[in-house]
Amino acid sequence: MFAAGTLLVSIVLAADAGRVPVDTIELLDRFGIAAESPPPGQPWLSKLHRQSVMALANGREAELSGNVALAFEAYRDAVSADRNNEAAWLGLARLGRAVNDRSLEMEAWKQRLVLCPRDADALRVMATSALRSHRDDEALSLLLRRRDVPSHDSPLEMARWDAALGVQLMRVGETRTAEELVAAARATLMPLAVSLPGNSRERHRWSLVLQQLVTEGSRPLARELAAARLAGNALTNRGDRGRFASTCIAIDAADGNTDRTIELIRSLPQTDLRLKTHFREALTPAEMWTHASTIHATLGNTAGAMVLLEEAIKRDENLPLALNNLGYMLLEQGLDQSRAAGMIEEAWERDPESPSNLDSLGWLRVAQGRLADDPAGRGALSLLREAARRSDQLDPVILEHLGDAESQAGESESARRTWRHALSVLSHPEFEKEKLRTFDLIQSGDWGIRVTSSRDLYDLEFGTNADRLRAKLGVEDGGAN
């Protein structure tokens, strides 16, 4: 285990290579990490060694001919005869990646690294795994070791690794070294963000690098690079402009930084506003502000989402989505209820079949005490029942609202049935799986970057619903039956 503290490391900028030299051997020694050395294998002339070599040759031949199953068996035979056959482990790592068998691939790379402590590819794979799994002590060790071995990394990739190392060194108190590494990474990456072309190859590379930076703790740098890429002249593809705009807004939302999103949208050409999933046709300014507010709300920045919706409504006071969302947020927070009512009514009149609009209006009617239909219009019960029907009785929020309306109307048994149904939806494993898949698609598909776990997004939206429903049903009805 590493202990936080201050290490006295002398850092001098390397003028020839433009990199910050880090004495990785000294650092590893000070952290108490022993030098890696491969264990001895089977004796060269032994029967087991010969068996391992023959199996390795068979595996390579099968792999080259495309016979994955036979190659797997041969490589497994090779490492069974001699566990220290590093070439066979490398073959298994390739096969694991080819067939998308993550456990096989990682087991093979782990063994390969034991046998070849200075293998740049093994260090890359294992360091990435440690960073993504937040095994920080292991990640720091691997990053230090990787920096000290020759590799074929591009300047962009080298800068990404330095940024990751900087984050880990900052964690253990190596502030000066960390800051210099991150500054050097930024100095390398910013010119590349502006100058590299906007072709398909660079699109893939930058998407990967930005995702790596976010995952590995360099979210501010990723946001700066995405904005620079968006502002530069290299992006001629409309989809790319939409992708980087979405990425910037998603990072802002994760940081709770509404002002940065406002500045970004105002800096963009107002006749050419695009997001990742809305790139074919330019969005109107009101639509752009509304979609940005949805991203912020999904990531828990409700106050910021309301600010963005106000901007949307300034530009188009008749947009149903903006009216409904802001009206509902005002209603939920007990703010300006008269204005909230007007917005919700207007949104429903413009789109009366939307389950969200029906739910908002029904919930407003509950607050107004108008439960049944009357000469002035529809009441909460009919509105919420239609909302539940249009959402296939599978939206636990709408169902909870309906149960509340039924309870206030004195329909106690109906209310309890509805609440139990809402709880059963929330408790069903397929509901959770489907929502997690949806949040996966939102991040990778709509935003172009994963800024948090889909589990966190699920908890933000549904984390308190089940407990609230159980409280309404009482302890004896706490199940989902």
Backbone torsions as a table, in degrees:
resi	resn	phi	psi	omega
1	MET	NA	142.4	177.7
2	PHE	-93.6	143.0	175.8
3	ALA	-105.8	137.7	177.8
4	ALA	-65.0	142.2	178.5
5	GLY	177.0	-176.0	-178.8
6	THR	-108.1	122.7	176.6
7	LEU	-102.6	135.0	-179.7
8	LEU	-88.7	93.7	-178.7
9	VAL	-116.1	127.6	179.8
10	SER	-84.4	120.6	-179.0
11	ILE	-115.8	125.4	177.4
12	VAL	-128.0	132.3	179.9
13	LEU	-63.8	133.3	178.6
14	ALA	-88.7	107.2	-174.9
15	ALA	-67.2	-32.5	-175.6
16	ASP	-73.1	-40.7	-176.5
17	ALA	-100.5	-13.5	-178.6
18	GLY	70.6	20.0	179.9
19	ARG	-117.1	157.6	174.5
20	VAL	-82.8	114.4	179.0
21	PRO	-73.5	132.0	179.1
22	VAL	-122.0	128.1	178.2
23	ASP	-78.6	85.0	-173.7
24	THR	-66.9	-34.2	179.7
25	ILE	-63.3	-44.2	179.3
26	GLU	-64.7	-42.7	179.6
27	LEU	-62.2	-46.9	179.8
28	LEU	-61.2	-38.7	179.1
29	ASP	-65.7	-43.4	-179.2
30	ARG	-67.3	-31.8	176.8
31	PHE	-78.5	-3.7	179.3
32	GLY	76.2	27.3	-179.5
33	ILE	-97.1	117.0	-176.9
34	ALA	-70.0	148.6	176.6
35	ALA	-63.8	140.5	-178.4
36	GLU	-84.7	137.9	174.2
37	SER	-141.8	137.2	-176.6
38	PRO	-69.1	144.8	176.9
39	PRO	-73.0	159.4	178.6
40	PRO	-70.9	142.7	177.9
41	GLY	-95.5	-164.8	177.5
42	GLN	-68.5	145.0	177.7
43	PRO	-54.3	143.3	-173.2
44	TRP	-55.9	-39.1	-175.4
45	LEU	-95.4	7.8	-176.6
46	SER	-77.4	160.2	178.4
47	LYS	-63.5	-40.6	-179.0
48	LEU	-64.2	-38.6	178.7
49	HIS	-62.9	-44.0	-179.8
50	ARG	-63.3	-40.6	177.4
51	GLN	-60.8	-42.2	-178.6
52	SER	-64.6	-42.3	-179.8
53	VAL	-65.7	-41.7	179.0
54	MET	-63.8	-43.3	179.5
55	ALA	-64.5	-38.0	177.4
56	LEU	-60.5	-45.5	179.5
57	ALA	-62.1	-42.0	177.7
58	ASN	-63.2	-40.4	179.9
59	GLY	-64.6	-41.6	-179.8
60	ARG	-65.9	-41.0	178.7
61	GLU	-63.1	-43.2	179.4
62	ALA	-66.1	-39.8	179.7
63	GLU	-63.1	-43.9	-179.6
64	LEU	-65.4	-28.5	179.3
65	SER	-87.5	-2.7	177.0
66	GLY	88.5	9.3	179.4
67	ASN	-91.6	87.1	-173.6
68	VAL	-63.9	-43.9	-177.3
69	ALA	-61.5	-45.9	179.6
70	LEU	-66.8	-38.9	177.9
71	ALA	-62.5	-42.3	179.4
72	PHE	-60.2	-47.8	-179.0
73	GLU	-61.6	-41.0	-178.7
74	ALA	-67.2	-44.7	178.8
75	TYR	-64.0	-37.2	177.1
76	ARG	-64.8	-40.6	175.9
77	ASP	-61.6	-38.1	-178.7
78	ALA	-63.5	-45.2	-178.3
79	VAL	-78.5	-21.3	174.0
80	SER	-69.5	-38.8	178.5
81	ALA	-72.9	-38.6	179.1
82	ASP	-145.4	101.9	-175.9
83	ARG	-62.7	-15.9	-177.8
84	ASN	-99.5	23.5	174.3
85	ASN	-82.3	91.1	-172.2
86	GLU	-66.7	-28.9	179.0
87	ALA	-66.9	-35.9	178.1
88	ALA	-68.5	-38.8	176.0
89	TRP	-62.9	-38.7	177.0
90	LEU	-63.5	-39.4	176.1
91	GLY	-61.9	-41.7	177.9
92	LEU	-65.3	-36.1	177.2
93	ALA	-63.3	-42.3	178.0
94	ARG	-63.2	-43.6	179.7
95	LEU	-63.8	-42.0	179.6
96	GLY	-58.3	-42.2	177.9
97	ARG	-68.3	-40.8	-176.6
98	ALA	-62.1	-36.9	-177.6
99	VAL	-102.2	9.9	177.8
100	ASN	59.7	38.3	175.2
101	ASP	-99.4	93.4	-173.2
102	ARG	-63.4	-40.8	-177.3
103	SER	-66.2	-41.5	177.6
104	LEU	-63.8	-45.7	-178.3
105	GLU	-59.9	-46.2	-176.3
106	MET	-70.4	-37.4	176.1
107	GLU	-60.3	-42.9	-177.8
108	ALA	-67.0	-44.2	179.2
109	TRP	-65.0	-36.8	179.0
110	LYS	-61.5	-45.7	178.9
111	GLN	-68.1	-38.3	177.5
112	ARG	-59.8	-39.8	-179.4
113	LEU	-68.7	-35.6	176.4
114	VAL	-60.8	-40.8	-176.0
115	LEU	-83.3	-27.3	-179.0
116	CYS	-130.1	78.0	-172.7
117	PRO	-60.8	-18.0	-178.8
118	ARG	-110.6	21.8	176.8
119	ASP	-75.4	112.6	-175.5
120	ALA	-61.1	-38.8	-179.1
121	ASP	-67.7	-42.4	178.6
122	ALA	-64.1	-41.6	177.8
123	LEU	-63.6	-39.4	179.0
124	ARG	-61.8	-49.2	-177.0
125	VAL	-64.4	-46.7	-176.5
126	MET	-70.9	-35.0	176.5
127	ALA	-65.8	-42.2	178.2
128	THR	-61.6	-42.7	178.6
129	SER	-62.0	-43.7	-179.8
130	ALA	-64.4	-41.0	179.7
131	LEU	-64.5	-44.1	-177.6
132	ARG	-68.9	-28.0	-179.7
133	SER	-94.1	4.6	178.7
134	HIS	59.5	33.2	171.9
135	ARG	-88.8	78.0	-164.8
136	ASP	-66.1	-41.2	-179.4
137	ASP	-62.7	-44.0	178.2
138	GLU	-64.4	-40.8	-179.3
139	ALA	-61.3	-43.1	-179.4
140	LEU	-61.3	-44.8	178.9
141	SER	-59.9	-47.1	-177.7
142	LEU	-66.9	-38.3	179.2
143	LEU	-65.9	-40.5	177.3
144	LEU	-64.3	-43.9	180.0
145	ARG	-65.7	-39.4	-178.1
146	ARG	-66.1	-35.7	-177.4
147	ARG	-65.7	-18.6	-174.0
148	ASP	-100.6	9.5	179.8
149	VAL	-118.6	149.8	177.5
150	PRO	-63.8	143.4	177.9
151	SER	-149.4	170.7	178.6
152	HIS	-105.4	28.0	-178.9
153	ASP	-63.1	142.7	170.7
154	SER	-76.2	164.0	176.1
155	PRO	-54.5	-37.3	179.4
156	LEU	-63.2	-44.8	-179.4
157	GLU	-68.6	-39.7	178.5
158	MET	-61.5	-40.5	179.5
159	ALA	-65.8	-38.9	177.9
160	ARG	-60.0	-43.5	179.9
161	TRP	-66.7	-37.1	178.0
162	ASP	-65.8	-37.5	177.2
163	ALA	-63.0	-43.2	178.9
164	ALA	-63.2	-42.2	178.1
165	LEU	-64.5	-38.9	177.5
166	GLY	-59.8	-42.1	178.2
167	VAL	-60.6	-44.3	-178.0
168	GLN	-69.5	-38.2	177.4
169	LEU	-67.6	-35.8	176.0
170	MET	-61.3	-37.5	-179.2
171	ARG	-61.0	-34.6	-177.4
172	VAL	-100.7	16.1	173.2
173	GLY	91.5	5.1	177.9
174	GLU	-84.8	64.3	-168.4
175	THR	-63.6	-48.8	-174.8
176	ARG	-65.0	-46.1	177.9
177	THR	-60.3	-45.0	-178.7
178	ALA	-60.5	-46.7	-178.3
179	GLU	-63.1	-38.2	180.0
180	GLU	-69.4	-38.5	178.1
181	LEU	-64.4	-45.4	-179.8
182	VAL	-65.8	-40.4	178.4
183	ALA	-63.4	-41.0	178.6
184	ALA	-66.0	-39.8	177.6
185	ALA	-61.9	-43.6	178.8
186	ARG	-63.1	-42.9	-179.2
187	ALA	-62.2	-30.4	176.7
188	THR	-78.5	-42.8	-170.4
189	LEU	-78.4	-36.1	-175.5
190	MET	-60.5	-48.5	177.1
191	PRO	-61.5	-35.3	178.3
192	LEU	-67.0	-38.1	179.6
193	ALA	-60.9	-36.0	-177.7
194	VAL	-82.1	-35.0	-168.3
195	SER	-98.1	-30.8	-175.6
196	LEU	-65.8	143.7	-173.6
197	PRO	-66.9	166.5	-179.4
198	GLY	-99.9	44.0	179.2
199	ASN	-88.1	178.1	-174.8
200	SER	-65.1	-36.4	179.6
201	ARG	-63.1	-46.2	-179.9
202	GLU	-70.8	-30.7	176.1
203	ARG	-59.3	-45.8	179.9
204	HIS	-66.0	-44.4	-177.8
205	ARG	-62.2	-45.4	-177.4
206	TRP	-70.7	-35.6	175.7
207	SER	-60.5	-42.8	-179.9
208	LEU	-66.2	-46.1	-177.4
209	VAL	-64.4	-44.2	179.8
210	LEU	-63.2	-40.2	178.0
211	GLN	-63.9	-42.1	178.7
212	GLN	-62.3	-43.7	179.8
213	LEU	-60.9	-44.0	179.6
214	VAL	-64.3	-47.9	-178.0
215	THR	-62.4	-34.8	-173.1
216	GLU	-95.1	11.1	170.3
217	GLY	100.1	6.4	-179.1
218	SER	-108.2	48.9	-177.1
219	ARG	-62.1	-41.5	178.3
220	PRO	-60.0	-40.5	178.5
221	LEU	-66.2	-40.6	178.4
222	ALA	-60.8	-42.2	179.8
223	ARG	-64.1	-42.2	-179.9
224	GLU	-63.8	-40.9	-179.7
225	LEU	-69.0	-41.3	179.0
226	ALA	-62.2	-41.4	178.9
227	ALA	-66.4	-39.6	178.8
228	ALA	-65.6	-41.1	178.1
229	ARG	-62.6	-41.0	-179.4
230	LEU	-67.9	-38.1	-176.2
231	ALA	-80.5	-18.2	-177.9
232	GLY	-74.1	179.5	-177.7
233	ASN	-97.9	5.2	-174.4
234	ALA	-79.4	-24.5	-174.2
235	LEU	-88.0	102.6	177.4
236	THR	-100.2	-14.7	-179.3
237	ASN	-85.6	130.1	-178.2
238	ARG	-61.7	-36.5	179.2
239	GLY	-63.9	-36.2	178.2
240	ASP	-66.0	-41.1	178.5
241	ARG	-63.5	-39.8	176.7
242	GLY	-65.3	-40.3	-179.7
243	ARG	-60.5	-49.0	-175.4
244	PHE	-73.7	-29.7	173.6
245	ALA	-64.9	-44.4	178.4
246	SER	-62.3	-41.8	179.8
247	THR	-61.1	-45.3	178.9
248	CYS	-59.9	-45.6	-176.9
249	ILE	-67.3	-38.7	178.9
250	ALA	-64.2	-41.6	177.7
251	ILE	-65.7	-41.5	176.6
252	ASP	-57.9	-45.0	-178.3
253	ALA	-63.8	-41.2	178.4
254	ALA	-63.6	-32.7	177.9
255	ASP	-84.2	-8.3	-175.0
256	GLY	68.2	27.9	-175.1
257	ASN	-103.6	87.7	-179.3
258	THR	-71.3	-38.3	-177.5
259	ASP	-58.9	-37.0	-178.4
260	ARG	-67.6	-37.3	176.5
261	THR	-67.3	-40.8	177.8
262	ILE	-59.8	-46.4	179.5
263	GLU	-61.3	-41.3	-179.4
264	LEU	-62.2	-51.5	-175.7
265	ILE	-62.9	-39.2	179.7
266	ARG	-68.1	-24.4	-179.3
267	SER	-81.1	-15.5	-176.2
268	LEU	-84.3	152.2	175.2
269	PRO	-59.6	120.7	-172.9
270	GLN	-69.2	-13.2	176.0
271	THR	-98.3	4.1	-178.3
272	ASP	-141.9	56.2	-179.0
273	LEU	-92.6	123.8	-176.6
274	ARG	-140.2	150.0	171.8
275	LEU	-123.5	172.9	-172.6
276	LYS	-58.6	-43.3	-178.9
277	THR	-94.7	3.6	178.7
278	HIS	-132.9	57.4	-174.5
279	PHE	-105.7	-17.9	-175.3
280	ARG	-70.9	-39.3	176.4
281	GLU	-121.7	136.4	-179.5
282	ALA	-62.2	140.5	176.4
283	LEU	-80.7	150.6	169.1
284	THR	-72.0	157.3	177.4
285	PRO	-53.7	-41.4	-179.6
286	ALA	-62.7	-40.5	178.2
287	GLU	-65.3	-40.1	180.0
288	MET	-62.1	-46.7	179.1
289	TRP	-63.6	-37.9	-178.6
290	THR	-67.1	-46.0	179.0
291	HIS	-63.7	-38.3	177.5
292	ALA	-62.7	-38.1	179.2
293	SER	-65.4	-35.7	179.0
294	THR	-63.6	-41.3	178.0
295	ILE	-61.8	-45.3	179.8
296	HIS	-64.3	-41.4	179.8
297	ALA	-65.3	-40.9	-179.8
298	THR	-60.8	-33.3	-179.4
299	LEU	-93.2	12.8	171.3
300	GLY	90.7	2.3	179.6
301	ASN	-91.5	72.0	-175.0
302	THR	-65.3	-42.6	-179.7
303	ALA	-61.1	-43.0	178.6
304	GLY	-66.2	-38.4	178.7
305	ALA	-61.0	-38.1	179.4
306	MET	-66.5	-39.5	177.1
307	VAL	-61.3	-43.8	-179.7
308	LEU	-66.5	-35.9	176.8
309	LEU	-67.4	-35.2	175.3
310	GLU	-60.7	-39.7	177.5
311	GLU	-64.4	-39.2	179.0
312	ALA	-62.5	-44.8	-175.5
313	ILE	-70.7	-28.3	174.1
314	LYS	-59.6	-31.4	-175.7
315	ARG	-94.1	-23.5	177.0
316	ASP	-158.1	101.9	-175.8
317	GLU	-81.3	4.5	-178.0
318	ASN	-115.3	12.9	-178.2
319	LEU	-80.3	112.7	-173.1
320	PRO	-57.4	-43.2	-177.1
321	LEU	-62.2	-44.8	179.9
322	ALA	-66.0	-43.6	-179.8
323	LEU	-61.8	-46.8	-178.3
324	ASN	-63.8	-47.3	-175.1
325	ASN	-65.6	-45.0	180.0
326	LEU	-68.5	-40.9	178.3
327	GLY	-59.9	-43.2	-179.6
328	TYR	-65.2	-41.4	179.3
329	MET	-64.4	-41.5	176.6
330	LEU	-62.1	-43.2	179.6
331	LEU	-60.9	-46.3	-178.0
332	GLU	-63.6	-35.2	-177.1
333	GLN	-92.4	1.2	177.6
334	GLY	70.3	29.1	-177.6
335	LEU	-107.2	132.8	172.4
336	ASP	41.8	64.5	-174.3
337	GLN	-63.0	-30.5	178.2
338	SER	-65.9	-44.6	178.0
339	ARG	-66.6	-40.3	178.6
340	ALA	-59.0	-44.4	-179.1
341	ALA	-61.6	-43.8	-179.3
342	GLY	-62.4	-41.5	179.8
343	MET	-66.3	-43.3	-178.2
344	ILE	-66.6	-42.1	177.3
345	GLU	-60.9	-44.9	-177.7
346	GLU	-64.8	-42.5	179.7
347	ALA	-61.3	-43.1	-179.5
348	TRP	-66.3	-41.3	179.4
349	GLU	-61.9	-34.6	-178.8
350	ARG	-81.5	-25.5	179.0
351	ASP	-144.9	77.0	-170.9
352	PRO	-75.5	-9.1	-178.6
353	GLU	-99.6	-5.6	-179.7
354	SER	-68.4	125.0	177.2
355	PRO	-56.7	-37.3	179.8
356	SER	-64.9	-43.4	179.7
357	ASN	-67.5	-40.2	176.6
358	LEU	-61.9	-41.9	-179.9
359	ASP	-65.3	-45.4	-179.8
360	SER	-60.7	-44.7	-179.5
361	LEU	-67.6	-39.5	177.3
362	GLY	-62.6	-40.1	179.8
363	TRP	-68.9	-34.3	174.3
364	LEU	-63.2	-42.3	179.8
365	ARG	-63.8	-35.2	175.5
366	VAL	-60.5	-45.9	179.9
367	ALA	-63.0	-32.0	-179.4
368	GLN	-84.2	-7.7	-178.1
369	GLY	77.5	14.8	179.3
370	ARG	-98.2	88.0	-173.8
371	LEU	-88.3	-41.2	-178.8
372	ALA	-100.7	159.6	174.7
373	ASP	-62.4	145.2	178.5
374	ASP	-145.3	176.3	-178.7
375	PRO	-56.5	-24.1	-179.2
376	ALA	-79.8	-12.8	180.0
377	GLY	144.2	-170.4	-176.8
378	ARG	-74.6	147.2	179.6
379	GLY	-99.9	-179.9	-174.3
380	ALA	-60.8	-42.3	-173.5
381	LEU	-62.2	-48.8	-177.6
382	SER	-69.9	-37.0	179.6
383	LEU	-65.0	-46.7	-177.1
384	LEU	-72.0	-32.5	176.0
385	ARG	-67.1	-37.4	176.4
386	GLU	-68.3	-39.8	178.1
387	ALA	-61.1	-42.1	178.5
388	ALA	-64.7	-40.3	180.0
389	ARG	-66.0	-43.1	-178.1
390	ARG	-70.4	-18.8	175.7
391	SER	-101.1	17.9	176.4
392	ASP	60.0	29.2	178.3
393	GLN	57.7	29.3	-175.0
394	LEU	-122.1	9.2	177.5
395	ASP	-102.5	108.8	-175.0
396	PRO	-65.9	-26.3	178.7
397	VAL	-69.4	-48.0	178.1
398	ILE	-62.0	-42.2	179.9
399	LEU	-63.6	-39.4	177.6
400	GLU	-64.0	-42.5	177.3
401	HIS	-59.7	-43.1	179.3
402	LEU	-62.8	-43.7	177.9
403	GLY	-60.3	-39.4	177.9
404	ASP	-63.9	-41.4	179.1
405	ALA	-64.8	-41.9	178.5
406	GLU	-64.3	-38.7	178.4
407	SER	-63.5	-44.1	-180.0
408	GLN	-67.3	-27.1	179.1
409	ALA	-82.6	1.6	179.6
410	GLY	84.1	8.4	179.2
411	GLU	-92.7	70.5	-170.0
412	SER	-61.6	-45.2	-177.9
413	GLU	-66.1	-40.5	177.4
414	SER	-62.9	-40.5	-179.9
415	ALA	-62.1	-43.8	-178.6
416	ARG	-67.3	-37.7	176.3
417	ARG	-63.0	-42.7	-178.8
418	THR	-66.5	-43.6	178.5
419	TRP	-63.1	-41.5	178.6
420	ARG	-63.0	-38.4	178.1
421	HIS	-64.6	-43.1	177.8
422	ALA	-59.8	-42.1	179.8
423	LEU	-68.0	-36.0	179.0
424	SER	-67.5	-35.6	175.9
425	VAL	-62.9	-48.5	-179.9
426	LEU	-62.8	-33.6	-175.7
427	SER	-83.8	-10.4	-177.1
428	HIS	-76.0	128.7	-177.5
429	PRO	-57.9	-34.5	-177.7
430	GLU	-68.4	-30.6	177.8
431	PHE	-63.3	-48.7	-179.6
432	GLU	-62.7	-44.8	179.5
433	LYS	-59.2	-43.9	-178.1
434	GLU	-66.1	-40.6	178.6
435	LYS	-66.5	-39.9	177.5
436	LEU	-63.9	-39.9	175.7
437	ARG	-62.6	-40.0	178.8
438	THR	-62.0	-45.3	179.6
439	PHE	-66.8	-32.7	173.7
440	ASP	-60.4	-45.6	-178.8
441	LEU	-68.3	-36.2	177.8
442	ILE	-60.7	-46.1	-176.7
443	GLN	-70.9	-51.2	-177.0
444	SER	-75.5	-34.2	-175.4
445	GLY	-91.9	-52.5	-175.3
446	ASP	-79.0	-41.9	-174.8
447	TRP	-95.4	-24.9	-178.3
448	GLY	79.2	8.2	178.5
449	ILE	-160.7	144.9	177.9
450	ARG	-98.4	111.2	-175.7
451	VAL	-99.8	-13.0	177.8
452	THR	-157.5	175.6	178.3
453	SER	-77.2	148.2	176.9
454	SER	-65.3	-26.0	174.4
455	ARG	-62.2	-41.3	178.3
456	ASP	-63.2	-41.1	178.6
457	LEU	-64.8	-39.6	177.5
458	TYR	-61.7	-45.5	-179.1
459	ASP	-65.2	-35.3	177.5
460	LEU	-62.0	-38.4	-175.9
461	GLU	-86.0	-36.6	-171.8
462	PHE	-124.9	6.8	-170.9
463	GLY	-59.7	-32.2	-175.9
464	THR	-104.7	-7.5	-173.2
465	ASN	-62.8	-46.6	-175.6
466	ALA	-62.8	-44.7	179.5
467	ASP	-62.6	-39.6	179.7
468	ARG	-65.2	-40.8	178.8
469	LEU	-66.3	-40.4	178.1
470	ARG	-63.1	-38.2	178.4
471	ALA	-64.2	-38.2	179.9
472	LYS	-69.6	-34.2	-179.8
473	LEU	-80.9	-23.8	-177.1
474	GLY	93.2	159.5	-175.9
475	VAL	-58.9	-40.6	-175.8
476	GLU	-68.6	-19.2	178.9
477	ASP	-111.9	27.8	-175.1
478	GLY	-69.4	-17.1	178.9
479	GLY	-76.0	-176.4	-177.6
480	ALA	-104.5	16.9	-177.0
481	ASN	-83.2	NA	NA
